[in-house]
Amino acid sequence: MANINLLPWRERQREERKREFFSILIGVVVISGGLLLLVDRYFNGEINTQTARNDFLVAELQILDERVTEVNQLRQQKEDIRSRMNVITGLQGTRPVIVRVFDELVKTLPDGVFYETLERSDNDIAIQGVAESYARITELMRRLDDSEWFQEADISTILTTDSADDSLSDAFRFSLTLTLQLPDQQEEA
């Protein structure tokens, strides 16, 4: 029988398979690396696109926030103007009231009674005056109670004074307070 040595052939075949395996392995690694690079670029592109969209939305939201702030400022200015208009309207509506109050004070003033000071604070009126007699003060209080413009007339002090004027000898000084009640307010209440 002939003696054939197959070892070098097997060794070459092994080396060839090894080279083939490594070239396939390198090919797979290169293709996998290329695919990973493509996938990475795709996702980075998507992230960049979404980031650009988010930045655009943030910028638009800032613009809208500025507009909302401006609208709120305009609403506040509108409310301020309305409140000022209401104050002005209220003042114009009550402008003739002071004339009517003085007219009513004159109507309720009996002969022999004189007002020295009159102070008004909101709807409260404080009066100090002089009367010839106690009966005149009583008549004044009765008239103030009957008036539709005044309520809660309350006399706080009555003092007897000697006056240098002969017409007011033994005069009575008095202090009283009353509340102004507008006739329209009585009907609404």
C-alpha positions in Angstrom: 0.0 0.0 0.0 1.1 3.3 -0.8 1.9 5.7 2.0 0.2 9.1 1.4 0.8 11.9 3.8 -2.5 14.0 4.1 -1.3 16.2 6.9 -0.1 19.2 4.8 -3.4 19.1 2.8 -5.4 19.1 6.0 -3.3 21.8 7.4 -3.8 24.0 4.4 -7.6 23.3 4.5 -7.6 24.3 8.1 -5.7 27.5 7.4 -8.1 28.2 4.5 -11.2 27.7 6.7 -9.6 29.8 9.4 -9.0 32.7 6.9 -12.5 32.2 5.6 -13.9 32.3 9.1 -11.9 35.4 10.0 -12.9 37.2 6.8 -16.5 36.3 7.4 -16.1 37.5 11.0 -14.5 40.7 9.9 -17.3 41.2 7.3 -19.9 40.6 10.0 -18.1 43.0 12.3 -17.8 45.7 9.6 -21.5 45.2 8.5 -22.6 45.3 12.2 -20.5 48.4 12.8 -22.0 50.1 9.7 -25.5 49.1 10.8 -24.8 50.5 14.3 -23.5 53.7 12.8 -26.6 54.1 10.6 -28.9 53.3 13.5 -27.0 55.8 15.7 -27.2 58.5 13.1 -30.9 57.9 12.6 -31.7 58.2 16.3 -29.4 61.2 16.7 -31.2 62.8 13.8 -34.6 62.1 15.4 -33.3 63.4 18.8 -32.1 66.6 17.1 -35.4 67.0 15.2 -37.3 66.6 18.5 -35.0 69.0 20.3 -35.5 71.6 17.6 -39.3 71.1 17.9 -39.1 71.4 21.7 -37.0 74.6 21.4 -39.5 76.0 19.0 -42.3 75.2 21.4 -40.5 76.7 24.4 -39.9 79.9 22.4 -43.5 80.1 21.4 -44.6 79.4 25.0 -42.4 82.3 26.1 -44.1 84.5 23.5 -47.5 83.4 24.7 -46.5 83.9 28.4 -45.5 87.5 27.5 -48.8 88.0 25.7 -50.7 86.6 28.7 -48.8 88.9 31.0 -49.6 91.8 28.8 -53.3 90.8 28.7 -53.4 90.5 32.5 -51.8 94.0 32.8 -54.4 95.3 30.4 -57.2 93.7 32.4 -55.8 95.2 35.6 -55.6 98.6 33.9 -59.2 98.1 32.7 -60.3 97.3 36.3 -58.4 100.4 37.6 -60.1 102.6 35.0 -63.5 101.1 35.9 -63.0 101.7 39.6 -61.9 105.3 38.9 -65.0 105.8 36.6 -67.2 104.4 39.4 -65.7 106.8 41.9 -66.2 109.7 39.5 -69.7 108.6 38.8 -70.4 108.4 42.5 -69.0 111.8 43.1 -71.0 113.3 40.3 -74.1 111.6 41.7 -73.6 112.9 45.2 -72.5 116.4 44.2 -75.9 118.0 44.8 -76.2 116.2 48.1 -74.2 118.7 50.1 -76.5 121.5 48.8 -79.5 119.5 49.9 -77.9 118.8 53.3 -77.3 122.5 54.0 -80.8 123.3 52.7 -82.3 120.7 55.1 -80.1 122.0 58.0 -81.6 125.5 57.4 -85.1 124.1 57.2 -84.8 122.3 60.5 -83.2 125.2 62.3 -85.7 127.0 64.6 -85.5 130.7 65.4 -83.2 131.4 68.3 -80.7 128.6 67.5 -77.4 129.2 65.8 -74.8 126.8 64.5 -71.2 127.7 65.3 -69.4 124.7 63.8 -70.4 121.8 61.5 -68.1 118.9 60.6 -68.9 116.0 58.3 -67.1 112.7 58.3 -68.6 110.2 55.8 -72.3 110.2 56.8 -71.8 111.5 60.3 -72.3 115.2 61.1 -71.1 116.8 64.3 -72.7 120.2 65.1 -71.9 122.7 67.9 -74.1 125.7 68.4 -75.9 128.1 70.7 -79.6 128.3 71.5 -81.6 131.0 73.4 -83.4 128.5 75.5 -83.7 124.8 76.2 -87.0 124.7 74.4 -85.3 125.8 71.2 -82.9 122.9 71.5 -85.8 120.6 72.0 -87.5 122.0 68.9 -84.3 121.5 66.9 -84.1 117.9 68.0 -87.7 117.3 67.1 -87.2 118.8 63.6 -84.1 116.8 63.0 -85.9 113.6 64.0 -88.8 114.5 61.6 -86.4 115.1 58.7 -86.0 112.5 56.0 -82.4 113.5 55.5 -81.2 112.9 59.1 -81.5 110.1 61.5 -80.1 109.2 64.9 -79.8 112.8 66.2 -78.1 112.6 69.5 -77.3 115.5 71.7 -74.2 115.0 73.7 -73.8 118.2 75.8 -75.8 121.2 76.8 -74.0 123.9 78.8 -75.3 127.2 80.2 -73.1 130.1 79.3 -73.2 133.8 80.1 -72.8 135.8 77.0 -71.6 139.4 76.7 -74.3 139.9 74.0 -77.6 141.0 75.6 -79.6 139.1 73.1 -78.0 135.8 74.1 -77.8 136.2 77.9 -78.0 132.8 79.6 -77.6 131.0 76.3 -77.3 127.3 76.0 -74.3 125.8 74.2 -74.9 122.4 72.7 -73.1 119.6 70.8 -75.0 117.0 68.8 -74.3 114.3 66.3 -76.5 112.9 63.6 -76.3 110.6 60.7 -77.0 111.6 57.1 -79.5 109.4 55.5 -80.2 110.0 51.8 -83.9 109.5 50.9 -83.0 107.1 48.1 -81.0 104.9 50.5 -84.0 104.6 52.8 -86.2 103.3 50.0 -83.6 100.7 48.9 -83.0 99.4 52.4 
